[in-house]
Amino acid sequence: MKDRKLHVLLAITESFIQSASPVGSKYIIGRHSFNVSPATIRNEMAELEEEGYISQPHTSAGRIPTDKGYRFLFDTFQNGRIEQEKAEEEFHKHYTIHLREKTREKLFDAVSLLAQVTGDVSFATLPNNQQTIYLGIANVLKKPEFYANPAIASQVVEVLEKDFVSLLNKIDTRDDINVFIGEENIINQFQSCTLMVAKYQVNDYHGYFGVLGPTRLRYAYNYTAIKCVRKVLES
């Protein structure tokens, strides 16, 4: 097939794929630079129709590709670099979004499970942003330390909602699970609490998760609970 006729077939097919509407010669000439007369384009379209690559629906003056036309273009361009690059780019973009959403779902499940198991505040930092998800504030508010001093609980919530991620980045978290008891916390608002924090790695995303509670929490129990949840989270 000569180049100009091939380009006319491509123009018709690409336009039809995008719009699902029959394509006329005026539209092709207006959208593509063929540098030939409208009569020439109409002649090319007539030849394509005669050869069975395009057809004319009864209710329209435009043309649409036939199965033969699709087959010809697929066989000709299935290894085309531009379309391959477009498809690969779109795949990776959507796959990245998919993995991020799956990671978020896993983190929500992990935080929920950890709050239920420990009865303390559980938290996790979300991938690719500065946000933290947390559950179990109601658990903590029922405990005497916080019930008697709601201002402490309020400060804890404030930290979790604002700059918790940046504060975690300043903490030495080289150990498998890091435990900061009372005054060991560099976060002033947590110095009446114990912070147990671990790193996670899920679908190429990483961050922190853990437990926050009063200094009298069950250390070995919570430590083991975090290990169990991380195993599920990273599976």
BALOBA-1460 file (C-alpha; in Angstrom, 3 decimals):
// residues 235
<rec num="1" residu="m" x="0.000" y="0.000" z="0.000"/>
<rec num="2" residu="k" x="1.425" y="3.386" z="-0.992"/>
<rec num="3" residu="d" x="2.299" y="5.798" z="1.797"/>
<rec num="4" residu="r" x="-0.451" y="8.388" z="1.268"/>
<rec num="5" residu="k" x="-3.204" y="5.783" z="1.147"/>
<rec num="6" residu="l" x="-1.764" y="4.171" z="4.284"/>
<rec num="7" residu="h" x="-1.790" y="7.521" z="6.075"/>
<rec num="8" residu="v" x="-5.407" y="8.103" z="5.045"/>
<rec num="9" residu="l" x="-6.341" y="4.691" z="6.438"/>
<rec num="10" residu="l" x="-4.444" y="5.493" z="9.647"/>
<rec num="11" residu="a" x="-6.184" y="8.868" z="9.967"/>
<rec num="12" residu="i" x="-9.625" y="7.308" z="9.521"/>
<rec num="13" residu="t" x="-8.899" y="4.501" z="11.958"/>
<rec num="14" residu="e" x="-7.364" y="6.686" z="14.672"/>
<rec num="15" residu="s" x="-10.232" y="9.164" z="14.450"/>
<rec num="16" residu="f" x="-12.843" y="6.391" z="14.562"/>
<rec num="17" residu="i" x="-11.165" y="4.711" z="17.531"/>
<rec num="18" residu="q" x="-11.314" y="7.993" z="19.465"/>
<rec num="19" residu="s" x="-14.803" y="9.115" z="18.476"/>
<rec num="20" residu="a" x="-16.724" y="6.000" z="17.345"/>
<rec num="21" residu="s" x="-18.125" y="8.241" z="14.581"/>
<rec num="22" residu="p" x="-17.681" y="7.800" z="10.807"/>
<rec num="23" residu="v" x="-14.900" y="9.968" z="9.406"/>
<rec num="24" residu="g" x="-15.333" y="12.248" z="6.400"/>
<rec num="25" residu="s" x="-12.778" y="13.609" z="3.971"/>
<rec num="26" residu="k" x="-13.233" y="17.192" z="5.243"/>
<rec num="27" residu="y" x="-12.363" y="16.093" z="8.765"/>
<rec num="28" residu="i" x="-9.224" y="14.284" z="7.600"/>
<rec num="29" residu="i" x="-8.044" y="17.245" z="5.531"/>
<rec num="30" residu="g" x="-8.719" y="19.636" z="8.401"/>
<rec num="31" residu="r" x="-6.853" y="17.552" z="10.987"/>
<rec num="32" residu="h" x="-3.954" y="16.165" z="8.921"/>
<rec num="33" residu="s" x="-1.404" y="17.791" z="6.644"/>
<rec num="34" residu="f" x="-1.533" y="15.831" z="3.393"/>
<rec num="35" residu="n" x="-0.661" y="18.756" z="1.086"/>
<rec num="36" residu="v" x="-2.921" y="17.449" z="-1.640"/>
<rec num="37" residu="s" x="-6.332" y="18.466" z="-2.902"/>
<rec num="38" residu="p" x="-9.573" y="17.259" z="-1.276"/>
<rec num="39" residu="a" x="-10.324" y="15.409" z="-4.507"/>
<rec num="40" residu="t" x="-7.134" y="13.376" z="-4.098"/>
<rec num="41" residu="i" x="-8.080" y="12.383" z="-0.548"/>
<rec num="42" residu="r" x="-11.564" y="11.408" z="-1.705"/>
<rec num="43" residu="n" x="-9.993" y="9.256" z="-4.438"/>
<rec num="44" residu="e" x="-7.743" y="7.548" z="-1.869"/>
<rec num="45" residu="m" x="-10.777" y="6.874" z="0.312"/>
<rec num="46" residu="a" x="-12.667" y="5.466" z="-2.661"/>
<rec num="47" residu="e" x="-9.798" y="3.086" z="-3.414"/>
<rec num="48" residu="l" x="-9.569" y="2.010" z="0.241"/>
<rec num="49" residu="e" x="-13.285" y="1.313" z="0.237"/>
<rec num="50" residu="e" x="-13.070" y="-0.614" z="-3.030"/>
<rec num="51" residu="e" x="-10.227" y="-2.712" z="-1.622"/>
<rec num="52" residu="g" x="-12.257" y="-3.471" z="1.514"/>
<rec num="53" residu="y" x="-10.198" y="-1.535" z="4.103"/>
<rec num="54" residu="i" x="-12.959" y="0.951" z="4.959"/>
<rec num="55" residu="s" x="-16.717" y="1.022" z="4.520"/>
<rec num="56" residu="q" x="-19.523" y="3.577" z="4.506"/>
<rec num="57" residu="p" x="-22.400" y="3.143" z="6.939"/>
<rec num="58" residu="h" x="-25.751" y="3.636" z="5.225"/>
<rec num="59" residu="t" x="-26.695" y="6.607" z="7.396"/>
<rec num="60" residu="s" x="-23.461" y="8.570" z="7.079"/>
<rec num="61" residu="a" x="-21.252" y="10.188" z="4.486"/>
<rec num="62" residu="g" x="-18.182" y="9.246" z="6.550"/>
<rec num="63" residu="r" x="-16.148" y="6.063" z="6.517"/>
<rec num="64" residu="i" x="-15.167" y="3.528" z="9.181"/>
<rec num="65" residu="p" x="-12.414" y="0.894" z="9.155"/>
<rec num="66" residu="t" x="-13.398" y="-2.688" z="8.358"/>
<rec num="67" residu="d" x="-12.028" y="-5.838" z="9.975"/>
<rec num="68" residu="k" x="-9.650" y="-6.082" z="7.030"/>
<rec num="69" residu="g" x="-8.479" y="-2.539" z="7.711"/>
<rec num="70" residu="y" x="-7.853" y="-3.258" z="11.388"/>
<rec num="71" residu="r" x="-6.030" y="-6.480" z="10.492"/>
<rec num="72" residu="f" x="-3.813" y="-4.711" z="7.954"/>
<rec num="73" residu="l" x="-2.837" y="-1.954" z="10.379"/>
<rec num="74" residu="f" x="-2.230" y="-4.391" z="13.223"/>
<rec num="75" residu="d" x="0.005" y="-6.601" z="11.056"/>
<rec num="76" residu="t" x="1.840" y="-3.512" z="9.809"/>
<rec num="77" residu="f" x="2.294" y="-1.639" z="13.086"/>
<rec num="78" residu="q" x="2.068" y="-4.190" z="15.912"/>
<rec num="79" residu="n" x="5.741" y="-3.578" z="16.677"/>
<rec num="80" residu="g" x="5.511" y="0.182" z="16.187"/>
<rec num="81" residu="r" x="7.754" y="2.031" z="18.623"/>
<rec num="82" residu="i" x="5.412" y="4.964" z="19.329"/>
<rec num="83" residu="e" x="2.395" y="2.825" z="20.220"/>
<rec num="84" residu="q" x="4.542" y="0.474" z="22.270"/>
<rec num="85" residu="e" x="5.937" y="3.412" z="24.239"/>
<rec num="86" residu="k" x="2.437" y="4.826" z="24.781"/>
<rec num="87" residu="a" x="1.103" y="1.482" z="26.010"/>
<rec num="88" residu="e" x="4.083" y="0.870" z="28.296"/>
<rec num="89" residu="e" x="3.889" y="4.390" z="29.712"/>
<rec num="90" residu="e" x="0.170" y="4.069" z="30.455"/>
<rec num="91" residu="f" x="0.671" y="0.610" z="31.958"/>
<rec num="92" residu="h" x="3.402" y="1.755" z="34.325"/>
<rec num="93" residu="k" x="1.420" y="4.856" z="35.325"/>
<rec num="94" residu="h" x="-1.680" y="2.843" z="36.206"/>
<rec num="95" residu="y" x="0.341" y="0.017" z="37.765"/>
<rec num="96" residu="t" x="2.073" y="2.504" z="40.052"/>
<rec num="97" residu="i" x="-1.314" y="3.885" z="41.132"/>
<rec num="98" residu="h" x="-2.583" y="0.325" z="41.615"/>
<rec num="99" residu="l" x="0.366" y="-0.642" z="43.829"/>
<rec num="100" residu="r" x="0.048" y="2.530" z="45.885"/>
<rec num="101" residu="e" x="-3.654" y="1.924" z="46.483"/>
<rec num="102" residu="k" x="-3.029" y="-1.735" z="47.379"/>
<rec num="103" residu="t" x="-0.341" y="-0.628" z="49.823"/>
<rec num="104" residu="r" x="-2.731" y="1.879" z="51.402"/>
<rec num="105" residu="e" x="-5.363" y="-0.849" z="51.781"/>
<rec num="106" residu="k" x="-2.838" y="-3.140" z="53.458"/>
<rec num="107" residu="l" x="-1.778" y="-0.375" z="55.817"/>
<rec num="108" residu="f" x="-5.360" y="0.403" z="56.835"/>
<rec num="109" residu="d" x="-5.907" y="-3.292" z="57.549"/>
<rec num="110" residu="a" x="-2.643" y="-3.509" z="59.508"/>
<rec num="111" residu="v" x="-3.438" y="-0.462" z="61.623"/>
<rec num="112" residu="s" x="-6.942" y="-1.739" z="62.356"/>
<rec num="113" residu="l" x="-5.621" y="-5.155" z="63.336"/>
<rec num="114" residu="l" x="-2.885" y="-3.721" z="65.535"/>
<rec num="115" residu="a" x="-5.300" y="-1.433" z="67.381"/>
<rec num="116" residu="q" x="-7.628" y="-4.357" z="68.061"/>
<rec num="117" residu="v" x="-4.854" y="-6.661" z="69.248"/>
<rec num="118" residu="t" x="-3.000" y="-4.194" z="71.479"/>
<rec num="119" residu="g" x="-5.783" y="-1.949" z="72.735"/>
<rec num="120" residu="d" x="-3.483" y="1.037" z="72.183"/>
<rec num="121" residu="v" x="-3.121" y="3.649" z="69.449"/>
<rec num="122" residu="s" x="-1.772" y="2.119" z="66.262"/>
<rec num="123" residu="f" x="-0.452" y="4.138" z="63.341"/>
<rec num="124" residu="a" x="1.188" y="3.936" z="59.937"/>
<rec num="125" residu="t" x="2.628" y="6.519" z="57.567"/>
<rec num="126" residu="l" x="1.166" y="6.462" z="54.078"/>
<rec num="127" residu="p" x="3.428" y="5.988" z="51.046"/>
<rec num="128" residu="n" x="4.593" y="9.033" z="49.103"/>
<rec num="129" residu="n" x="3.143" y="11.700" z="51.341"/>
<rec num="130" residu="q" x="3.365" y="13.226" z="54.797"/>
<rec num="131" residu="q" x="0.153" y="11.741" z="56.175"/>
<rec num="132" residu="t" x="-0.395" y="9.311" z="59.019"/>
<rec num="133" residu="i" x="-3.336" y="6.990" z="59.554"/>
<rec num="134" residu="y" x="-4.107" y="5.998" z="63.125"/>
<rec num="135" residu="l" x="-6.758" y="4.172" z="65.111"/>
<rec num="136" residu="g" x="-7.368" y="3.503" z="68.785"/>
<rec num="137" residu="i" x="-7.580" y="6.996" z="70.252"/>
<rec num="138" residu="a" x="-10.768" y="5.855" z="71.977"/>
<rec num="139" residu="n" x="-8.747" y="3.007" z="73.536"/>
<rec num="140" residu="v" x="-6.275" y="5.442" z="75.047"/>
<rec num="141" residu="l" x="-8.884" y="7.903" z="76.284"/>
<rec num="142" residu="k" x="-10.364" y="5.140" z="78.441"/>
<rec num="143" residu="k" x="-7.063" y="4.594" z="80.267"/>
<rec num="144" residu="p" x="-6.566" y="6.353" z="83.610"/>
<rec num="145" residu="e" x="-3.439" y="8.274" z="82.572"/>
<rec num="146" residu="f" x="-5.265" y="10.037" z="79.764"/>
<rec num="147" residu="y" x="-8.729" y="10.064" z="81.267"/>
<rec num="148" residu="a" x="-7.357" y="12.090" z="84.175"/>
<rec num="149" residu="n" x="-5.400" y="14.411" z="81.866"/>
<rec num="150" residu="p" x="-7.174" y="14.844" z="78.526"/>
<rec num="151" residu="a" x="-4.679" y="17.558" z="77.542"/>
<rec num="152" residu="i" x="-2.035" y="14.843" z="77.050"/>
<rec num="153" residu="a" x="-4.326" y="12.896" z="74.753"/>
<rec num="154" residu="s" x="-5.063" y="16.082" z="72.829"/>
<rec num="155" residu="q" x="-1.334" y="16.723" z="72.328"/>
<rec num="156" residu="v" x="-0.826" y="13.169" z="71.100"/>
<rec num="157" residu="v" x="-3.595" y="13.540" z="68.523"/>
<rec num="158" residu="e" x="-2.182" y="16.887" z="67.407"/>
<rec num="159" residu="v" x="1.220" y="15.336" z="66.707"/>
<rec num="160" residu="l" x="-0.288" y="12.387" z="64.846"/>
<rec num="161" residu="e" x="-2.315" y="14.695" z="62.619"/>
<rec num="162" residu="k" x="0.358" y="17.284" z="61.840"/>
<rec num="163" residu="d" x="4.077" y="16.574" z="61.635"/>
<rec num="164" residu="f" x="4.411" y="12.987" z="62.854"/>
<rec num="165" residu="v" x="6.160" y="11.763" z="59.684"/>
<rec num="166" residu="s" x="8.883" y="14.404" z="59.863"/>
<rec num="167" residu="l" x="9.404" y="13.642" z="63.552"/>
<rec num="168" residu="l" x="9.712" y="9.923" z="62.861"/>
<rec num="169" residu="n" x="12.375" y="10.682" z="60.255"/>
<rec num="170" residu="k" x="14.475" y="12.251" z="63.005"/>
<rec num="171" residu="i" x="14.279" y="9.196" z="65.273"/>
<rec num="172" residu="d" x="17.050" y="6.610" z="65.225"/>
<rec num="173" residu="t" x="15.142" y="3.602" z="63.858"/>
<rec num="174" residu="r" x="18.004" y="1.296" z="62.925"/>
<rec num="175" residu="d" x="16.750" y="-1.527" z="65.127"/>
<rec num="176" residu="d" x="14.174" y="-4.047" z="63.983"/>
<rec num="177" residu="i" x="11.495" y="-2.560" z="66.249"/>
<rec num="178" residu="n" x="12.395" y="0.586" z="68.157"/>
<rec num="179" residu="v" x="11.016" y="1.219" z="71.650"/>
<rec num="180" residu="f" x="11.083" y="4.688" z="73.218"/>
<rec num="181" residu="i" x="9.913" y="4.745" z="76.832"/>
<rec num="182" residu="g" x="8.748" y="7.975" z="78.457"/>
<rec num="183" residu="e" x="11.545" y="10.524" z="78.503"/>
<rec num="184" residu="e" x="13.470" y="8.549" z="75.859"/>
<rec num="185" residu="n" x="11.081" y="10.041" z="73.311"/>
<rec num="186" residu="i" x="12.478" y="13.025" z="71.437"/>
<rec num="187" residu="i" x="8.860" y="13.999" z="70.767"/>
<rec num="188" residu="n" x="7.988" y="16.119" z="73.796"/>
<rec num="189" residu="q" x="4.294" y="15.351" z="73.640"/>
<rec num="190" residu="f" x="5.060" y="11.621" z="73.902"/>
<rec num="191" residu="q" x="7.235" y="11.783" z="77.029"/>
<rec num="192" residu="s" x="4.417" y="10.413" z="79.151"/>
<rec num="193" residu="c" x="3.975" y="7.566" z="76.639"/>
<rec num="194" residu="t" x="5.813" y="4.662" z="75.104"/>
<rec num="195" residu="l" x="6.322" y="4.667" z="71.334"/>
<rec num="196" residu="m" x="7.027" y="1.382" z="69.557"/>
<rec num="197" residu="v" x="7.858" y="1.919" z="65.905"/>
<rec num="198" residu="a" x="9.034" y="-0.292" z="63.033"/>
<rec num="199" residu="k" x="9.722" y="0.245" z="59.362"/>
<rec num="200" residu="y" x="7.742" y="-1.471" z="56.606"/>
<rec num="201" residu="q" x="8.511" y="-2.214" z="52.967"/>
<rec num="202" residu="v" x="5.498" y="-3.043" z="50.770"/>
<rec num="203" residu="n" x="5.341" y="-2.983" z="46.955"/>
<rec num="204" residu="d" x="8.429" y="-0.748" z="46.711"/>
<rec num="205" residu="y" x="6.903" y="1.653" z="49.238"/>
<rec num="206" residu="h" x="8.310" y="2.139" z="52.701"/>
<rec num="207" residu="g" x="7.356" y="3.952" z="55.862"/>
<rec num="208" residu="y" x="6.716" y="3.494" z="59.555"/>
<rec num="209" residu="f" x="4.060" y="1.789" z="61.632"/>
<rec num="210" residu="g" x="3.675" y="0.940" z="65.280"/>
<rec num="211" residu="v" x="1.946" y="1.479" z="68.608"/>
<rec num="212" residu="l" x="1.634" y="4.347" z="71.038"/>
<rec num="213" residu="g" x="0.356" y="3.952" z="74.595"/>
<rec num="214" residu="p" x="1.025" y="4.681" z="78.254"/>
<rec num="215" residu="t" x="4.394" y="3.684" z="79.693"/>
<rec num="216" residu="r" x="2.727" y="0.785" z="81.520"/>
<rec num="217" residu="l" x="1.811" y="-0.996" z="78.263"/>
<rec num="218" residu="r" x="2.565" y="-4.704" z="77.756"/>
<rec num="219" residu="y" x="6.002" y="-4.448" z="76.166"/>
<rec num="220" residu="a" x="6.719" y="-8.021" z="75.109"/>
<rec num="221" residu="y" x="3.106" y="-8.523" z="74.002"/>
<rec num="222" residu="n" x="3.009" y="-5.360" z="71.861"/>
<rec num="223" residu="y" x="6.476" y="-6.061" z="70.477"/>
<rec num="224" residu="t" x="5.328" y="-9.480" z="69.317"/>
<rec num="225" residu="a" x="2.051" y="-8.064" z="67.943"/>
<rec num="226" residu="i" x="3.999" y="-5.605" z="65.784"/>
<rec num="227" residu="k" x="6.159" y="-8.425" z="64.446"/>
<rec num="228" residu="c" x="3.078" y="-10.494" z="63.590"/>
<rec num="229" residu="v" x="1.335" y="-7.588" z="61.860"/>
<rec num="230" residu="r" x="4.468" y="-6.715" z="59.867"/>
<rec num="231" residu="k" x="4.706" y="-10.303" z="58.662"/>
<rec num="232" residu="v" x="1.148" y="-10.034" z="57.326"/>
<rec num="233" residu="l" x="1.747" y="-6.532" z="55.962"/>
<rec num="234" residu="e" x="4.841" y="-7.523" z="53.990"/>
<rec num="235" residu="s" x="3.529" y="-10.887" z="52.785"/>
